[in-house]
């Protein structure tokens, strides 16, 4: 995947804030828990449908979870 096609995400941050494990998120989304890990590490870009389901799970707009540019570091 080229840098042009890379999708950045805050899934790990949102999971940590809410105390949700990878397995719990995966179960809620109907995907394998390893898929959540691949997403968090940027090794896999979600389909639009999956991205919207992840945003809905966390009850935030999809732009809070995913972006084309890296998210700024917090507390820098």
C-alpha positions in Angstrom: 0.0 0.0 0.0 1.5 3.4 -1.0 1.5 6.3 1.4 -1.1 7.9 -0.8 -3.5 5.1 0.0 -2.7 4.8 3.7 -5.6 5.6 6.1 -4.6 6.8 9.6 -6.8 5.9 12.5 -7.4 6.5 16.2 -8.9 3.1 17.0 -6.4 2.2 19.7 -6.9 5.5 21.4 -10.6 5.2 21.3 -10.5 1.7 22.6 -8.2 2.7 25.5 -10.4 5.6 26.4 -13.4 3.4 26.6 -11.7 0.3 28.1 -12.7 -1.9 25.2 -10.4 -4.8 24.2 -9.6 -5.8 20.6 -11.8 -8.9 21.1 -14.7 -6.9 22.4 -14.5 -4.5 19.5 -14.1 -7.3 17.0 -17.2 -9.1 18.4 -19.3 -6.0 18.2 -18.2 -5.4 14.6 -18.5 -9.0 13.5 -14.8 -9.3 12.5 -11.9 -11.3 13.7 -9.9 -9.7 16.6 -6.8 -9.8 14.4 -8.5 -7.5 11.9 -8.7 -4.9 14.6 -5.0 -5.2 15.2 -4.3 -4.9 11.5 -6.4 -1.8 11.3 -4.8 -0.2 14.4 -1.3 -0.8 12.9 -2.3 0.6 9.6 -1.7 -2.7 7.8 -5.2 -2.8 6.5 -7.6 -0.1 5.4 -11.2 -0.7 6.2 -14.0 -0.7 3.7 -16.3 2.3 3.9 -19.0 0.1 5.5 -16.6 -1.1 8.2 -15.2 2.4 8.8 -18.8 3.7 9.4 -19.6 0.8 11.7 -16.4 1.5 13.8 -17.4 5.2 14.0 -20.9 4.2 15.0 -19.6 1.8 17.7 -17.6 4.7 19.3 -20.5 7.1 18.7 -18.3 9.7 16.9 -18.1 11.0 13.3 -16.0 8.9 11.0 -13.5 11.8 10.7 -12.7 11.4 14.4 -11.6 7.8 13.8 -10.0 8.0 10.3 -8.0 10.5 8.3 -5.8 10.6 5.2 -3.1 12.6 7.1 -1.5 11.6 10.4 -3.3 12.8 13.5 -1.3 15.4 15.5 0.3 14.0 18.6 -1.5 14.9 21.8 0.4 16.6 24.6 3.4 17.4 22.4 
